[in-house]
Amino acid sequence: MIAPTYPGPGRSDRSLDEQLRRINQGKINAITTVTLTANAATTVLTDARLAVGGFVEFDPLTANAATEKAAGTIYVLEANRVKGAYTITHANNAQTDRKFRVLLIGG
């Protein structure tokens, strides 16, 4: 999805109205995906939208991802949040399909 643009000085409010309509429909361009690294206890998620005070929610897309989330072993410590990159802590195993859709909300 292309990041929304907003009208600058002297531009029509029509594009702003369109962006507000899209936001009201839940289309806020705040989603990415991540697959956890196999045989490691951490995975780095990089995205320019990540902020130190931000929030992420993991939506499992595979059975192994759902098991990881249900076990409570996927999280991001406060110390592992920097602008543009979060280090995700998770179980260390050989599974290669722990894929999540990730909601990013700025902070």
Contact map, one row per residue, 1 for C-alpha under 8 A:
11100000000000000000000000001000000000000000000000000000000000000000000000000000000000000000000000000000000
11110000000000000000000000001000000000000000000000000000000000000000000000000000000000000000000000000000000
11111000000000000000000000001000000000000000000000000000000000000000000000000000000000000000000000000000000
01111100000000000010000000001000000000000000000000000000000000000000000000000000000000000000000000000000000
00111110000000100010000000000000000000000000000000000000000000000000000000000000000000000000000000000000000
00011111000000110010000000000000000000000000000000000000000000000000000000000000000000000000000000000000000
00001111111110110000000000000000000000000000000000000000000000000000000000000000000000000000000000000000000
00000111111000000000000000000000000000000000000000000000000000000000000000000000000000000000000000000000000
00000011111000000000000000000000000000000000000000000000000000000000000000000000000000000000000000000000000
00000011111100000000000000000000000000000000000000000000000000000000000000000000000000000000000000000000000
00000011111110000000000000000000000000000000000000000000000000000000000000000000000000000000000000000000000
00000010011111110000000000000000000000000000000000000000000000000000000000000000000000000000000000000000000
00000010001111111000000000000000000000000000000000000000000000000000000000000000000000000000000000000000000
00000000000111111100000000000000000000000000000000000000000000000000000000000000000000000000000000000000000
00001110000111111110000000000000000000000000000000000000000000000000000000000000000000000000000000000000000
00000110000111111111000000000000000000000000000000000000000000000000000000000000000000000000000000000000000
00000000000011111111100000000000000000000000000000000000000000000000000000000000000000000000000000000000000
00000000000001111111110000000000000000000000000000000000000000000000000000000000000000000000000000000000000
00011100000000111111111000000000000000000000000000000000000000000000000000000000000000000000000000000000000
00000000000000011111111100000000000000000000000000000000000000000000000000000000000000000000000000000000000
00000000000000001111111110000000000000000000000000000000000000000000000000000000000000000000000000000000000
00000000000000000111111111110000000000000000000000000000000000000000000000000000000000000000000000000000000
00000000000000000011111111110000000000000000000000000000000000000000000000000000000000000000000000000000000
00000000000000000001111111100000000000000000000000000000000000000000000000000000000000000000000000000000000
00000000000000000000111111100000000000000000000000000000000000000000000000000000000000000000000000000000000
00000000000000000000011111110000000000000000000000000000000000000000000000000000000000000000000000000000000
00000000000000000000011111111000000000000000000000000000000000000000000000000000000000000000000000000000000
00000000000000000000011001111100000000000000000000000000000000000000000000000000000000000000000000000000000
11110000000000000000000000111110000000000000000000000000000000000000000000000000000000000000000000000000000
00000000000000000000000000011111000000000000000000000000000000000000000000000000000000000000000000000011100
00000000000000000000000000001111100000000000000000000000000000000000000000000000000000000000000000001111000
00000000000000000000000000000111110000000000000000000000000000000000000000000000000000000000000000001111000
00000000000000000000000000000011111000000000000000000000000000000000000000000000000000000000000000111100000
00000000000000000000000000000001111100000000100000000000000000000000000000000000000000000000000000111100000
00000000000000000000000000000000111110000000000000000000000000000000000000000000000000000000000111110000000
00000000000000000000000000000000011111000110000000000000000000000000000000000000000000000100000111100000000
00000000000000000000000000000000001111111110000000000000000000000000000000000000000000000000000100000000000
00000000000000000000000000000000000111110000000000000000000000000000000000000000000000000001111100000000000
00000000000000000000000000000000000011111000000000000000000000000000000000000000000000000001111000000000000
00000000000000000000000000000000000011111110000000000000000000000000000000000000000000000011100000000000000
00000000000000000000000000000000000010111110000000000000000000000000000000000000000000001111100000000000000
00000000000000000000000000000000000110011111000000000000000000000000000000000000000000111101000000000000000
00000000000000000000000000000000000110011111100000000000000000000000000000000000000000111100000000000000000
00000000000000000000000000000000000000000111110000000000000000000000000000000000000011110000000000000000000
00000000000000000000000000000000010000000011111000000000000000000000000000000000000011110000000000000000000
00000000000000000000000000000000000000000001111101000000000000000000000000000000000111000000000000000000000
00000000000000000000000000000000000000000000111111000000000000000000000000000000000110000000000000000000000
00000000000000000000000000000000000000000000011111000000000000000000000000000000001110000000000000000000000
00000000000000000000000000000000000000000000001111100000000000000000000000000000001100000000000000000001010
00000000000000000000000000000000000000000000011111110100000000000000000000000000011111000000000000000001110
00000000000000000000000000000000000000000000000011111100000000000000000000000000111100000000000000000000011
00000000000000000000000000000000000000000000000001111100000000000000000000000100111000000000000000000000001
00000000000000000000000000000000000000000000000000111110000000000000000000000000100000000000000000000000011
00000000000000000000000000000000000000000000000001111111000000000000000000000000000000000000000000000001111
00000000000000000000000000000000000000000000000000001111100000000000000000000000000000000000000000000011111
00000000000000000000000000000000000000000000000000000111110000000000000000000000000000000000000000000111100
00000000000000000000000000000000000000000000000000000011111000000000000000000000000000000000000000000111000
00000000000000000000000000000000000000000000000000000001111100000000100000000000000000000000000000011110000
00000000000000000000000000000000000000000000000000000000111110000000000000000000000000000000000000011110000
00000000000000000000000000000000000000000000000000000000011111101100100000000000000000000000000001111000000
00000000000000000000000000000000000000000000000000000000001111101100000000000000000000000000000001111000000
00000000000000000000000000000000000000000000000000000000000111111100000000000000000000000000000011110000000
00000000000000000000000000000000000000000000000000000000000111111110000000000000000000000000000001000000000
00000000000000000000000000000000000000000000000000000000000001111111000000000000000000000000001011000000000
00000000000000000000000000000000000000000000000000000000000111111111100000000000000000000000000011110000000
00000000000000000000000000000000000000000000000000000000000111111111110000000000000000000000000001000000000
00000000000000000000000000000000000000000000000000000000000000111111111000000000000000000000000000000000000
00000000000000000000000000000000000000000000000000000000000000011111111111000000000000000110000001000000000
00000000000000000000000000000000000000000000000000000000010100001111111111000000000000000000000000000000000
00000000000000000000000000000000000000000000000000000000000000000111111110000000000000000000000000000000000
00000000000000000000000000000000000000000000000000000000000000000011111110000000000000000000000000000000000
00000000000000000000000000000000000000000000000000000000000000000001111111100000000000000000000000000000000
00000000000000000000000000000000000000000000000000000000000000000001111111100000000000001110000000000000000
00000000000000000000000000000000000000000000000000000000000000000001100111110000000000011110000000000000000
00000000000000000000000000000000000000000000000000000000000000000000000111111000000000011100000000000000000
00000000000000000000000000000000000000000000000000000000000000000000000001111101100001111000000000000000000
00000000000000000000000000000000000000000000000000000000000000000000000000111111100000111000000000000000000
00000000000000000000000000000000000000000000000000010000000000000000000000011111100000000000000000000000000
00000000000000000000000000000000000000000000000000000000000000000000000000001111100000000000000000000000000
00000000000000000000000000000000000000000000000000000000000000000000000000011111110001110000000000000000000
00000000000000000000000000000000000000000000000000111000000000000000000000011111111011100000000000000000000
00000000000000000000000000000000000000000000000001110000000000000000000000000001111111000000000000000000000
00000000000000000000000000000000000000000000000111110000000000000000000000000000111111000000000000000000000
00000000000000000000000000000000000000000000011111100000000000000000000000000000011111000000000000000000000
00000000000000000000000000000000000000000001111101000000000000000000000000000000111111100000000000000000000
00000000000000000000000000000000000000000001110001000000000000000000000000010001111111110000000000000000000
00000000000000000000000000000000000000000111100000000000000000000000000000011001100011111000000000000000000
00000000000000000000000000000000000000000111100000000000000000000000000001111001000001111100000000000000000
00000000000000000000000000000000000000001110000000000000000000000000000011111000000000111110000000000000000
00000000000000000000000000000000000100001110000000000000000000000001000011100000000000011111000000000000000
00000000000000000000000000000000000000011000000000000000000000000001000011000000000000001111100000000000000
00000000000000000000000000000000000001111100000000000000000000000000000000000000000000000111110000000000000
00000000000000000000000000000000000001111000000000000000000000000000000000000000000000000011111000000000000
00000000000000000000000000000000000001100000000000000000000000000000000000000000000000000001111100000000000
00000000000000000000000000000000000001100000000000000000000000010000000000000000000000000000111111000000000
00000000000000000000000000000000001111000000000000000000000000000000000000000000000000000000011111000000000
00000000000000000000000000000000001100000000000000000000000001011000000000000000000000000000001111100000000
00000000000000000000000000000000001100000000000000000000000111111101000000000000000000000000001111110000000
00000000000000000000000000000000111100000000000000000000000111001000000000000000000000000000000011111000000
00000000000000000000000000000000111000000000000000000000011111001000000000000000000000000000000001111100000
00000000000000000000000000000011110000000000000000000000011110000000000000000000000000000000000000111110000
00000000000000000000000000000011110000000000000000000001111000000000000000000000000000000000000000011111000
00000000000000000000000000000111000000000000000000000011111000000000000000000000000000000000000000001111100
00000000000000000000000000000111000000000000000011000111100000000000000000000000000000000000000000000111110
00000000000000000000000000000100000000000000000001000111000000000000000000000000000000000000000000000011111
00000000000000000000000000000000000000000000000011101110000000000000000000000000000000000000000000000001111
00000000000000000000000000000000000000000000000000111110000000000000000000000000000000000000000000000000111
